[in-house]
Amino acid sequence: MTSRNNPTARRVGITREKIVEQALSISSDKGLESWSIRDLAVGLDVVPSVIYHYYSSKENIVDEVVDRIVAQVPLPCIELEWKEWLQELLIEMEPVLLRYHGAAHRMMLGKMTPGIVPVVDTALLKLAQAGFGPMVPIAYSIIFNAVVSTVAARQMRCAQQVGDRHDLDAMLMRLRPMAVNSPGLKVLIDHLFEPLSDQQHAEEVSKKYYRLVVQCVLDGVEKALLPNAEKNVAVTGRAKR
């Protein structure tokens, strides 16, 4: 018989699937960076060596967890126009990334996993069909860097944040004396930082902010990059004649 005080060293009933499911559950509660192989083993009522029989490191497990996270973001209807498709994808992506602290940060570090491939392929296809031409990779990079970093920055204010944490209250204490002689800082404090520090309004403010980022970045790449792509196509076409 096993107990929490006497975990089994046997692998009966343990599979890679169960390990990833447990890791996904812990990641939802604690974040991807706040648990260890030992925590995972305790949750499965086995010794850590059992986990290592299936996975050589925590990093390998986290990669599969991230794949599961990405799979929770539904791909919009392929028939949608490119801006509508990307807007729907990015809006659906926000709550999923927020549910698993650290996922957005990993993406910012370039720690991509196979699960992201369908998103990348379809996003680049939609941008190509929209006429971005040689600007497709740049447009994709601008869009996803902007929105993923927005989520990661928001999570830096959470208690689950490992390492440096963005402490809004401490920042406000630092800024308020400076705001006495700064109309600009006063506007930021009154209309952004103070509402974000208020737990009753922080969720609503953050959600509106994220949606504005999505709208601005999509409008921005359309205005700044699409005309350049069209000019390049026109120039290339004339050169071939």
Secondary structure, DSSP 8 states (H G I E B T S, - for coil): --BTTB-B---TT--HHHHHHHHHHHHHHH-TTS--HHHHHHHHTB-HHHHHHH-SSHHHHHHHHHHHHHHTS----TTS-HHHHHHHHHHHHHHHHHHSTTHHHHHHTT---GGGHHHHHHHHHHHHHTT-GGGHHHHHHHHHHHHHHHHHHHHTTSTT--SS---HHHHHHHHHHHHTT-HHHHHHIIIIIHHHH-HHHHHHHHHHHHHHHHHHHHHHHHHHTHHHHHHHHHHHHHHH-
